[in-house]
Amino acid sequence: MVFLMEHFEADPKNPDDVFVNVGVGEDLSIKELAELIGEVVGYKGKIKWDSSMPDGTPQKLLDVSRMTKMGWKAKTPLKEGVHAAYNWYLENA
């Protein structure tokens, strides 16, 4: 991401701390994400869930505070971004 290349500086006291989360800062469950993707791609089938296999951590919210502190904010809502990525795939795959 160009923004990070222009604005990110690693902490010299902690050179291993180079991970930066990028996201919109909104919580979304795996189920909600799967349903959103299904809607975007026109999937009409049923999504089956195996309740014996929990999907990990209860919250999937990324901490985007590092990006926010650098002055970045997502301009594209998730659904719009999924649409754009899918359309790109259809045109280029």
Secondary structure, 3 states (H helix, E strand, C coil): CHHHHHHCCCCCCCCCCCCCCCCCCCCCCHHHHHHHHHHHHCCCCCCCCCCCCCCCCCCCCCCCHHHHHCCCCCCCCHHHHHHHHHHHHHHHC
